[in-house]
Amino acid sequence: MATPTFFMGLLGALVAMTLVLFIIAQNIVEPDLKLDDPEVAEAIQKRIEPIGQLNTGDAPIAVASLSPISSAQAAPDFESGEAVYNAVCQACHTTGVLNSPKLGDPAGWGTRLSKGKEAMYLSVLNGLNLMPPKGGRPDLSDEQVQMAVDYMLESLN
């Protein structure tokens, strides 16, 4: 049976062998870290920087990074409320996504109609509950949004 002195001797030999290997490795390997070099430091910083930032709403959004809508990106010149509805509104108001009132469904529009058409215009222009302002298309004019609301209300008749 092995004695405690045998284990202590074995442990000592392992520690000594580890130290010898460490010293040999330090002498063989030439450290080539050029951390003092500004180019190397910049490359390292680039590799480890985050790829994005989380906006929690506490800090202001950097508006300068947003590019203004050019005339080529401007909203199409919709000719009717139906065209606006088909391009913007129908994705939610055809299926009733997130309790949005469906096109042609008087029951879904009941409480909204009781507030009046002007209140509905304001709700759509400014956003309400989960619907973003202007249905998520800030490039639409107020008149285009009102045409879409009028079109949806005409479907109730």
C-alpha positions, 0 to 999 in steps of 0.5 A, a space after each residue: 500500500 502507498 504511503 502519504 510520503 509516496 504521494 507527497 514525493 510524487 506531487 513534488 516531482 510533478 510540480 518540479 516537472 511543471 516548473 521545468 517545462 514552463 521555464 523551457 517554454 518561456 525560453 523557446 518561445 520569443 514573445 512577439 506581442 507588439 502591443 505598443 504598435 498603434 496599428 496593432 492596438 487599433 486592429 485589436 480594438 476593431 476586432 473586439 468592438 461590438 457590432 451593434 448597440 442596444 437602444 433601450 430608449 433611455 439615450 437619444 437616438 443618433 438622428 444624424 445617422 438617419 438619411 433623409 428620404 430622397 425624392 426617389 424614395 418618397 412615398 408613391 403618389 397614391 391616387 385613392 384611399 384604396 391604393 393606400 390601404 392595399 399598399 400599407 394597411 391591408 396587412 393588418 386590417 384584412 386579417 385583424 392582426 393584434 386586434 386591429 379592426 377588419 375592413 368591412 367589419 362594423 363590430 370591430 369598428 364600433 367603439 372607434 366610430 363612436 369617438 368620431 372621424 377626427 379622433 380616428 384621423 389623429 389615432 392613425 396619424 400619431 399611432 395607437 396601441 400597437 399601430 405605429 404612426 401612419 401605419 408604419 409609413 412616416 413618408 405618407 402625407 396626412 392626406 394620404 392617411 386620411 384617404 385610407 381611413 375614409 376608404 376603410 370607413 366607407 367599407 362599413 356601409 
